[in-house]
């Protein structure tokens, strides 16, 4: 299912929208534009502190150009991307650049995810080229 531009803009709301006006994300494929970034965060065993011995885990995100909301999740400015290791290798060259991501949203799992909602990526493309 391809999301039209009108649907895309209907899905992204400013942070001033009342919670009751935030659209549902269940069962929808969404398309987002933003910048690809990664961050190191604590992993196993405790998911609390890399300096205290937790394994450093690099996670990949879409940094949104403005806040979005879905259901009860408001003020979302970054979405974690669910990527396979081979996709990480392929998309590494896009770090810091503007991208378009298409996929379905699901709730983040504490420890495994660091954002409330996660994008199960079906498509990721770079927009424009830096000279």
RAURUR-V128341 format. One record per backbone hydrogen bond with DSSP energy under -1.0 kcal/mol. NH is the residue of the N-H (numbers start at 1). CO is the residue of the C=O. If there is no record, write none. Layout:
# RAURUR-V128341
NH;CO
NH;CO
This chain:
# RAURUR-V128341
8;4
9;5
10;6
11;7
12;8
17;14
21;18
22;19
28;25
30;103
32;101
34;99
35;63
36;97
37;61
39;59
41;57
43;55
47;43
53;50
54;49
55;44
57;41
59;39
61;37
62;79
63;35
64;77
68;76
70;73
71;23
73;70
76;68
79;62
80;117
81;60
82;119
88;84
89;85
90;86
91;87
92;88
94;91
95;92
96;36
97;94
99;34
100;125
101;32
102;123
103;30
104;120
106;118
108;116
113;109
118;106
119;80
120;104
121;119
122;102
123;102
125;100
127;98
